[in-house]
Amino acid sequence: MQVQGKYDAKAFADAKAFPNAKAFLMEQMTRAQGLRLKRLSEEAYQPAQYDRDLSFAEAARRIQVLEAEIELANSF
């Protein structure tokens, strides 16, 4: 809800206005995950592995896979 170009804080504070907000935020990848995934995808030359709209679990899985691939490449 907007009031004269600004967001109405009371509307956002009302949990009933956004019943799925907590679930959405818990499922969304964190900023730290996003930064790490972007760096790893660039380091592994796989930029397609990074996507801004990943879930927390999918981001964690991709990070783990990329770290394993980079570790394997560095072992040679």
N, C-alpha and C positions, 0 to 999 in steps of 0.2 A: 504494500500500500504506500502511495506517495502523497505527501502533503507539500504543495508548493515547491516541487522539485527535490524535496528531501524525503528520505524514508522515515516513516512513522515508527519510532522505536517501540512504542506500546504494542503495535500490531506484531512486531517480530518477537517481542517478549512473550506474547500469548502463545503458548504451546499448541492450543487448539487450532490456531491459524495455519500451522505447519506441522501436521501430525507425523509426517514421514521425514522431517528434517533431520532428526537424530539418526535414524536408520540410514539416510542418504550419506550423512557425514561419516558414519562408521564404515560404510562400504567404500567410500571414495578413497583413492590413494592419498597419502599424506604428501605435503610439500617436500619433505626430506626424501621420500621414495621417488617422487618425480624428478628431483634434481639428480639423485643417484642413478636412476634409470636412464636419464638423458645422457649423463656422462659415460656410463657403461656402454650404451648403445653406440655412441660415437667412437669410443675406444675400440669396440669390437667390429666397427665398420658395418653395423646393422641398424641404421637409423629408423627403420620401420618398426623396430621393437618398442620404440617410445611412442606413446599415445597419451594425450592429456586426460582422456576420459576413462582410464582404467580403474578397476576396483582395487581395493587394498590387497586382496588375495592374488589377483592376477599380476599386479605390480610386483609383489613379493616373489611370485613364481618366476617372472621374467628376470628379475634381478639375480635370483639364484642361478638360473640357467646361464646368463651372461657372465657372471663371476666364474662359474665352472669352465666356460669356454675360454675365457681370458687366462685363467690359471693353467689350463691345458696348453694353450698356445705359448705361454711363457715358460713352460717346462722343457721345451725343445731347445 
